[in-house]
């Protein structure tokens, strides 16, 4: 990763409606402009999961205006770190990128009670990622 520019992180899950949306929101919230954040899905949903939106509002982060986006090779190429969350082989591989696979339960079809522990685990992992990247948490 370049030391002159902010590192870029791409979160990928199948529908880009739950896990990757929470991860990108936490990273943006905690790191501000110290990191470029993207999220995408291999088969994007029409909208972000409403239980995910509610769970994130509980911790003061509003993702209600987010829209699931399709995963492109360009998004992967433009990222330093690619974190997959259940998309498997759908994510293109480019040498020189750092790939992580976070095994997390899928919040699809779950109520807010089931989403909360997923949300909390994602926040824990985001804080760990920031520490690895040497980025100070802003909030």
KOLKOLVEX-35520 format. One record per residue (C-alpha): residue number from 1; x, y, z; chain; residue in one letter. Coordinates in nm, 3 decimals. Layout:
<rs>
+------+---------+---------+---------+-------+------+
| resi |       x |       y |       z | chain | resn |
+------+---------+---------+---------+-------+------+
|  NUM |       X |       Y |       Z |     A |    A |
...
+------+---------+---------+---------+-------+------+
</rs>
This chain:
<rs>
+------+---------+---------+---------+-------+------+
| resi |       x |       y |       z | chain | resn |
+------+---------+---------+---------+-------+------+
|    1 |   0.000 |   0.000 |   0.000 |     A |    X |
|    2 |   0.117 |   0.347 |  -0.076 |     A |    X |
|    3 |   0.207 |   0.565 |   0.219 |     A |    X |
|    4 |   0.119 |   0.884 |   0.030 |     A |    X |
|    5 |  -0.247 |   0.807 |  -0.026 |     A |    X |
|    6 |  -0.521 |   0.667 |   0.192 |     A |    X |
|    7 |  -0.550 |   0.290 |   0.163 |     A |    X |
|    8 |  -0.860 |   0.165 |  -0.014 |     A |    X |
|    9 |  -1.075 |  -0.119 |   0.116 |     A |    X |
|   10 |  -1.347 |  -0.306 |  -0.074 |     A |    X |
|   11 |  -1.606 |  -0.513 |   0.112 |     A |    X |
|   12 |  -1.781 |  -0.780 |  -0.094 |     A |    X |
|   13 |  -2.078 |  -1.002 |  -0.010 |     A |    X |
|   14 |  -2.336 |  -1.164 |  -0.233 |     A |    X |
|   15 |  -2.620 |  -0.912 |  -0.210 |     A |    X |
|   16 |  -2.435 |  -0.601 |  -0.083 |     A |    X |
|   17 |  -2.738 |  -0.555 |   0.141 |     A |    X |
|   18 |  -2.608 |  -0.655 |   0.483 |     A |    X |
|   19 |  -2.257 |  -0.752 |   0.590 |     A |    X |
|   20 |  -2.064 |  -0.545 |   0.337 |     A |    X |
|   21 |  -2.289 |  -0.245 |   0.398 |     A |    X |
|   22 |  -2.232 |  -0.265 |   0.774 |     A |    X |
|   23 |  -1.857 |  -0.308 |   0.728 |     A |    X |
|   24 |  -1.824 |  -0.015 |   0.491 |     A |    X |
|   25 |  -2.036 |   0.205 |   0.719 |     A |    X |
|   26 |  -1.827 |   0.116 |   1.026 |     A |    X |
|   27 |  -1.501 |   0.177 |   0.841 |     A |    X |
|   28 |  -1.621 |   0.514 |   0.713 |     A |    X |
|   29 |  -1.756 |   0.608 |   1.056 |     A |    X |
|   30 |  -1.442 |   0.508 |   1.246 |     A |    X |
|   31 |  -1.171 |   0.616 |   1.001 |     A |    X |
|   32 |  -1.324 |   0.915 |   0.824 |     A |    X |
|   33 |  -1.123 |   1.015 |   0.519 |     A |    X |
|   34 |  -0.815 |   0.816 |   0.626 |     A |    X |
|   35 |  -0.943 |   0.521 |   0.420 |     A |    X |
|   36 |  -1.121 |   0.499 |   0.084 |     A |    X |
|   37 |  -1.416 |   0.265 |   0.131 |     A |    X |
|   38 |  -1.613 |   0.067 |  -0.127 |     A |    X |
|   39 |  -1.867 |  -0.211 |  -0.106 |     A |    X |
|   40 |  -2.027 |  -0.430 |  -0.370 |     A |    X |
|   41 |  -2.209 |  -0.756 |  -0.428 |     A |    X |
|   42 |  -2.175 |  -1.039 |  -0.676 |     A |    X |
|   43 |  -2.558 |  -1.047 |  -0.707 |     A |    X |
|   44 |  -2.678 |  -0.717 |  -0.556 |     A |    X |
|   45 |  -3.019 |  -0.695 |  -0.392 |     A |    X |
|   46 |  -3.268 |  -0.422 |  -0.474 |     A |    X |
|   47 |  -3.225 |  -0.254 |  -0.135 |     A |    X |
|   48 |  -3.029 |  -0.273 |   0.189 |     A |    X |
|   49 |  -3.177 |  -0.516 |   0.442 |     A |    X |
|   50 |  -3.417 |  -0.324 |   0.670 |     A |    X |
|   51 |  -3.305 |  -0.516 |   0.981 |     A |    X |
|   52 |  -2.946 |  -0.415 |   0.902 |     A |    X |
|   53 |  -3.052 |  -0.050 |   0.868 |     A |    X |
|   54 |  -3.227 |  -0.071 |   1.209 |     A |    X |
|   55 |  -2.931 |  -0.242 |   1.377 |     A |    X |
|   56 |  -2.690 |   0.021 |   1.248 |     A |    X |
|   57 |  -2.920 |   0.305 |   1.358 |     A |    X |
|   58 |  -2.901 |   0.159 |   1.709 |     A |    X |
|   59 |  -2.528 |   0.241 |   1.713 |     A |    X |
|   60 |  -2.576 |   0.585 |   1.559 |     A |    X |
|   61 |  -2.493 |   0.505 |   1.196 |     A |    X |
|   62 |  -2.756 |   0.575 |   0.929 |     A |    X |
|   63 |  -2.721 |   0.360 |   0.617 |     A |    X |
|   64 |  -3.080 |   0.401 |   0.499 |     A |    X |
|   65 |  -2.972 |   0.594 |   0.187 |     A |    X |
|   66 |  -2.723 |   0.326 |   0.073 |     A |    X |
|   67 |  -2.793 |   0.129 |  -0.244 |     A |    X |
|   68 |  -2.646 |  -0.215 |  -0.323 |     A |    X |
|   69 |  -2.384 |  -0.198 |  -0.597 |     A |    X |
|   70 |  -2.258 |  -0.460 |  -0.842 |     A |    X |
|   71 |  -1.908 |  -0.597 |  -0.802 |     A |    X |
|   72 |  -1.678 |  -0.496 |  -1.087 |     A |    X |
|   73 |  -1.322 |  -0.590 |  -1.171 |     A |    X |
|   74 |  -1.242 |  -0.218 |  -1.167 |     A |    X |
|   75 |  -1.351 |  -0.188 |  -0.802 |     A |    X |
|   76 |  -1.122 |  -0.477 |  -0.709 |     A |    X |
|   77 |  -0.831 |  -0.334 |  -0.908 |     A |    X |
|   78 |  -0.874 |   0.006 |  -0.740 |     A |    X |
|   79 |  -0.859 |  -0.144 |  -0.389 |     A |    X |
|   80 |  -0.559 |  -0.228 |  -0.171 |     A |    X |
|   81 |  -0.753 |  -0.463 |   0.056 |     A |    X |
|   82 |  -1.047 |  -0.681 |  -0.058 |     A |    X |
|   83 |  -1.256 |  -0.836 |   0.217 |     A |    X |
|   84 |  -1.504 |  -1.101 |   0.109 |     A |    X |
|   85 |  -1.797 |  -1.210 |   0.320 |     A |    X |
|   86 |  -1.948 |  -1.514 |   0.156 |     A |    X |
|   87 |  -1.911 |  -1.437 |  -0.214 |     A |    X |
|   88 |  -1.662 |  -1.719 |  -0.265 |     A |    X |
|   89 |  -1.518 |  -1.750 |  -0.613 |     A |    X |
|   90 |  -1.733 |  -1.467 |  -0.750 |     A |    X |
|   91 |  -1.466 |  -1.215 |  -0.651 |     A |    X |
|   92 |  -1.201 |  -1.162 |  -0.918 |     A |    X |
|   93 |  -0.839 |  -1.211 |  -0.812 |     A |    X |
|   94 |  -0.562 |  -0.967 |  -0.897 |     A |    X |
|   95 |  -0.201 |  -1.021 |  -0.785 |     A |    X |
|   96 |  -0.071 |  -0.764 |  -0.539 |     A |    X |
|   97 |  -0.401 |  -0.713 |  -0.360 |     A |    X |
|   98 |  -0.452 |  -0.822 |  -0.001 |     A |    X |
|   99 |  -0.749 |  -1.057 |   0.026 |     A |    X |
|  100 |  -0.925 |  -1.145 |   0.351 |     A |    X |
|  101 |  -1.228 |  -1.370 |   0.388 |     A |    X |
|  102 |  -1.442 |  -1.294 |   0.691 |     A |    X |
|  103 |  -1.672 |  -1.583 |   0.782 |     A |    X |
|  104 |  -1.985 |  -1.412 |   0.912 |     A |    X |
|  105 |  -2.346 |  -1.520 |   0.936 |     A |    X |
|  106 |  -2.569 |  -1.382 |   0.661 |     A |    X |
|  107 |  -2.829 |  -1.137 |   0.798 |     A |    X |
|  108 |  -3.063 |  -1.201 |   0.501 |     A |    X |
|  109 |  -3.410 |  -1.292 |   0.624 |     A |    X |
|  110 |  -3.312 |  -1.231 |   0.987 |     A |    X |
|  111 |  -3.469 |  -0.993 |   1.237 |     A |    X |
|  112 |  -3.278 |  -0.715 |   1.410 |     A |    X |
|  113 |  -3.214 |  -0.943 |   1.713 |     A |    X |
|  114 |  -3.015 |  -1.183 |   1.491 |     A |    X |
|  115 |  -2.838 |  -0.896 |   1.312 |     A |    X |
|  116 |  -2.700 |  -0.733 |   1.629 |     A |    X |
|  117 |  -2.431 |  -0.997 |   1.700 |     A |    X |
|  118 |  -2.326 |  -0.990 |   1.332 |     A |    X |
|  119 |  -2.305 |  -0.609 |   1.349 |     A |    X |
|  120 |  -2.098 |  -0.623 |   1.668 |     A |    X |
|  121 |  -1.856 |  -0.880 |   1.522 |     A |    X |
|  122 |  -1.813 |  -0.667 |   1.209 |     A |    X |
|  123 |  -1.733 |  -0.362 |   1.424 |     A |    X |
|  124 |  -1.476 |  -0.566 |   1.619 |     A |    X |
|  125 |  -1.310 |  -0.681 |   1.295 |     A |    X |
|  126 |  -1.312 |  -0.327 |   1.150 |     A |    X |
|  127 |  -1.136 |  -0.196 |   1.461 |     A |    X |
|  128 |  -0.878 |  -0.474 |   1.422 |     A |    X |
|  129 |  -0.829 |  -0.389 |   1.054 |     A |    X |
|  130 |  -0.773 |  -0.023 |   1.141 |     A |    X |
|  131 |  -0.511 |  -0.124 |   1.397 |     A |    X |
|  132 |  -0.337 |  -0.343 |   1.135 |     A |    X |
|  133 |  -0.339 |  -0.054 |   0.887 |     A |    X |
|  134 |  -0.203 |   0.182 |   1.154 |     A |    X |
|  135 |  -0.504 |   0.411 |   1.127 |     A |    X |
|  136 |  -0.632 |   0.600 |   1.427 |     A |    X |
|  137 |  -1.003 |   0.569 |   1.505 |     A |    X |
|  138 |  -1.171 |   0.911 |   1.471 |     A |    X |
|  139 |  -1.492 |   0.837 |   1.663 |     A |    X |
+------+---------+---------+---------+-------+------+
</rs>
